[in-house]
Amino acid sequence: MNDDLLRDTERFLHEQIPLTQAMGVKIESYDGTHLVVTAPLEPNHNHLGTAFGGSLSALTTLAGYAMLWLQLGDRNAHIVIRESNIRYKRPVGGILRAVCMRPDDTALAAFKSVFQSTGKAHLKLQVEVIHAEQICVLFEGDFVALR
């Protein structure tokens, strides 16, 4: 993916969702399959020195949001989260790294078709937070795009 598009996405998040600046959110990479969104531990830690659960929840939500924003390609659309489920498996003791998997082609095509015809569609996305080569957080969110 084009680095300019990733920087534009990061800038959009910082302008539209001020929390992302306070958290230090960065769009690290997108290889066409996985979008990686990061944040440093320092402004996102809890009293134990590990990642604060609220920061992990926000980061995973933002990773899904950014993935849908990139896939949709409609910069006038509004994206919101309708429902989510998160499971914290292990503490995160370093950089927060959320990895959102691109939805399969069939699900993405169906989403885009409904969005184009009705101006509203939803899509489930999965995000993992990986630290020390282990999955620490599992997130699934149902995101809605509105025209």
C-alpha positions as a Markdown table, in Angstrom:
| # | Residue | x | y | z |
|---|---|---|---|---|
| 1 | Met | 0.0 | 0.0 | 0.0 |
| 2 | Asn | 1.1 | 3.5 | -0.7 |
| 3 | Asp | 2.9 | 5.2 | 2.2 |
| 4 | Asp | 1.1 | 8.5 | 1.4 |
| 5 | Leu | -2.2 | 6.7 | 1.9 |
| 6 | Leu | -1.1 | 5.3 | 5.2 |
| 7 | Arg | 0.1 | 8.7 | 6.4 |
| 8 | Asp | -3.2 | 10.3 | 5.2 |
| 9 | Thr | -5.1 | 7.6 | 7.2 |
| 10 | Glu | -3.0 | 8.4 | 10.3 |
| 11 | Arg | -3.5 | 12.1 | 9.9 |
| 12 | Phe | -7.3 | 11.5 | 9.4 |
| 13 | Leu | -7.4 | 9.5 | 12.7 |
| 14 | His | -5.5 | 12.2 | 14.6 |
| 15 | Glu | -7.7 | 15.0 | 13.2 |
| 16 | Gln | -11.1 | 13.2 | 13.7 |
| 17 | Ile | -10.4 | 11.2 | 16.8 |
| 18 | Pro | -8.2 | 13.3 | 19.2 |
| 19 | Leu | -7.6 | 10.3 | 21.6 |
| 20 | Thr | -5.4 | 8.9 | 18.9 |
| 21 | Gln | -2.9 | 11.7 | 19.4 |
| 22 | Ala | -2.8 | 11.3 | 23.2 |
| 23 | Met | -2.3 | 7.6 | 22.7 |
| 24 | Gly | 0.5 | 8.1 | 20.2 |
| 25 | Val | -1.2 | 6.0 | 17.5 |
| 26 | Lys | 0.7 | 5.3 | 14.3 |
| 27 | Ile | -0.2 | 3.4 | 11.2 |
| 28 | Glu | 2.8 | 1.1 | 10.9 |
| 29 | Ser | 2.1 | -0.9 | 7.7 |
| 30 | Tyr | -0.4 | -2.4 | 5.4 |
| 31 | Asp | 0.6 | -5.3 | 3.1 |
| 32 | Gly | -2.8 | -5.9 | 1.5 |
| 33 | Thr | -3.7 | -8.6 | 4.0 |
| 34 | His | -2.8 | -7.1 | 7.5 |
| 35 | Leu | -3.0 | -3.6 | 8.7 |
| 36 | Val | -0.7 | -2.8 | 11.7 |
| 37 | Val | -1.6 | 0.0 | 14.1 |
| 38 | Thr | 0.7 | 0.8 | 17.0 |
| 39 | Ala | 1.0 | 2.9 | 20.1 |
| 40 | Pro | 3.8 | 3.2 | 22.6 |
| 41 | Leu | 3.3 | 1.7 | 26.1 |
| 42 | Glu | 4.3 | 4.9 | 28.0 |
| 43 | Pro | 1.0 | 6.9 | 27.6 |
| 44 | Asn | -1.0 | 3.7 | 27.6 |
| 45 | His | 0.1 | 1.8 | 30.7 |
| 46 | Asn | -1.7 | 0.8 | 33.8 |
| 47 | His | -0.5 | 0.7 | 37.5 |
| 48 | Leu | 1.3 | -2.6 | 36.8 |
| 49 | Gly | 3.4 | -1.1 | 34.0 |
| 50 | Thr | 1.5 | -3.2 | 31.3 |
| 51 | Ala | -0.9 | -1.9 | 28.7 |
| 52 | Phe | -4.1 | -0.5 | 30.0 |
| 53 | Gly | -7.1 | -2.5 | 28.9 |
| 54 | Gly | -8.9 | 0.6 | 27.7 |
| 55 | Ser | -6.0 | 1.6 | 25.5 |
| 56 | Leu | -6.0 | -2.0 | 24.0 |
| 57 | Ser | -9.7 | -1.8 | 23.4 |
| 58 | Ala | -9.3 | 1.7 | 21.7 |
| 59 | Leu | -6.4 | 0.5 | 19.6 |
| 60 | Thr | -8.1 | -2.6 | 18.3 |
| 61 | Thr | -11.2 | -0.5 | 17.5 |
| 62 | Leu | -9.1 | 2.0 | 15.7 |
| 63 | Ala | -7.3 | -0.8 | 13.7 |
| 64 | Gly | -10.7 | -2.1 | 12.5 |
| 65 | Tyr | -11.9 | 1.4 | 11.8 |
| 66 | Ala | -8.8 | 2.2 | 9.7 |
| 67 | Met | -9.0 | -1.1 | 7.8 |
| 68 | Leu | -12.6 | -0.3 | 6.8 |
| 69 | Trp | -11.7 | 3.3 | 5.9 |
| 70 | Leu | -8.9 | 2.0 | 3.6 |
| 71 | Gln | -11.1 | -0.7 | 2.0 |
| 72 | Leu | -14.1 | 1.6 | 1.6 |
| 73 | Gly | -12.3 | 4.3 | -0.3 |
| 74 | Asp | -15.2 | 6.8 | 0.2 |
| 75 | Arg | -13.8 | 9.6 | 2.2 |
| 76 | Asn | -17.3 | 11.1 | 2.8 |
| 77 | Ala | -18.6 | 8.0 | 4.5 |
| 78 | His | -18.9 | 7.8 | 8.3 |
| 79 | Ile | -17.7 | 4.7 | 10.1 |
| 80 | Val | -18.9 | 3.7 | 13.6 |
| 81 | Ile | -18.7 | 0.5 | 15.6 |
| 82 | Arg | -22.0 | -1.2 | 16.3 |
| 83 | Glu | -20.8 | -4.1 | 18.5 |
| 84 | Ser | -17.6 | -5.6 | 19.7 |
| 85 | Asn | -16.2 | -8.4 | 21.7 |
| 86 | Ile | -12.7 | -8.4 | 23.2 |
| 87 | Arg | -10.7 | -11.1 | 25.0 |
| 88 | Tyr | -7.6 | -10.2 | 27.0 |
| 89 | Lys | -5.4 | -13.3 | 27.1 |
| 90 | Arg | -2.0 | -12.0 | 28.2 |
| 91 | Pro | -0.6 | -8.7 | 29.5 |
| 92 | Val | 1.2 | -6.5 | 26.9 |
| 93 | Gly | 4.5 | -5.2 | 28.3 |
| 94 | Gly | 5.8 | -3.3 | 25.4 |
| 95 | Ile | 4.7 | -1.5 | 22.3 |
| 96 | Leu | 1.0 | -2.0 | 21.6 |
| 97 | Arg | 0.7 | -3.6 | 18.1 |
| 98 | Ala | -2.8 | -4.2 | 16.8 |
| 99 | Val | -3.1 | -6.3 | 13.6 |
| 100 | Cys | -6.3 | -6.2 | 11.6 |
| 101 | Met | -6.9 | -8.9 | 9.1 |
| 102 | Arg | -8.4 | -7.8 | 5.8 |
| 103 | Pro | -11.8 | -9.4 | 5.3 |
| 104 | Asp | -12.1 | -12.1 | 2.6 |
| 105 | Asp | -13.0 | -11.0 | -0.9 |
| 106 | Thr | -16.5 | -12.3 | -0.7 |
| 107 | Ala | -17.4 | -10.5 | 2.5 |
| 108 | Leu | -15.8 | -7.3 | 1.3 |
| 109 | Ala | -17.6 | -7.4 | -2.1 |
| 110 | Ala | -20.9 | -8.0 | -0.4 |
| 111 | Phe | -20.3 | -5.1 | 2.0 |
| 112 | Lys | -19.3 | -2.7 | -0.8 |
| 113 | Ser | -22.4 | -3.8 | -2.9 |
| 114 | Val | -24.8 | -3.1 | 0.0 |
| 115 | Phe | -23.1 | 0.2 | 0.8 |
| 116 | Gln | -23.3 | 1.4 | -2.8 |
| 117 | Ser | -27.0 | 0.5 | -3.2 |
| 118 | Thr | -28.2 | 1.6 | 0.3 |
| 119 | Gly | -25.7 | 4.0 | 1.7 |
| 120 | Lys | -25.3 | 1.8 | 4.8 |
| 121 | Ala | -23.5 | -1.5 | 5.4 |
| 122 | His | -21.8 | -3.4 | 8.1 |
| 123 | Leu | -18.8 | -5.6 | 8.3 |
| 124 | Lys | -17.2 | -7.8 | 11.0 |
| 125 | Leu | -13.5 | -7.4 | 11.4 |
| 126 | Gln | -11.0 | -9.3 | 13.5 |
| 127 | Val | -8.0 | -7.7 | 15.3 |
| 128 | Glu | -5.2 | -9.2 | 17.3 |
| 129 | Val | -2.7 | -7.5 | 19.6 |
| 130 | Ile | 0.6 | -9.4 | 19.4 |
| 131 | His | 3.5 | -9.0 | 21.8 |
| 132 | Ala | 6.6 | -11.1 | 22.2 |
| 133 | Glu | 5.3 | -13.3 | 19.3 |
| 134 | Gln | 2.1 | -14.2 | 21.3 |
| 135 | Ile | -1.5 | -13.2 | 20.7 |
| 136 | Cys | -2.4 | -11.2 | 23.8 |
| 137 | Val | -5.7 | -9.7 | 22.8 |
| 138 | Leu | -8.5 | -11.0 | 20.5 |
| 139 | Phe | -11.1 | -8.5 | 19.2 |
| 140 | Glu | -14.0 | -8.8 | 16.8 |
| 141 | Gly | -15.9 | -5.7 | 15.9 |
| 142 | Asp | -19.0 | -5.1 | 13.8 |
| 143 | Phe | -18.4 | -1.8 | 12.0 |
| 144 | Val | -21.0 | 0.2 | 10.1 |
| 145 | Ala | -20.3 | 2.6 | 7.2 |
| 146 | Leu | -22.9 | 5.3 | 6.5 |
| 147 | Arg | -23.2 | 7.7 | 3.7 |
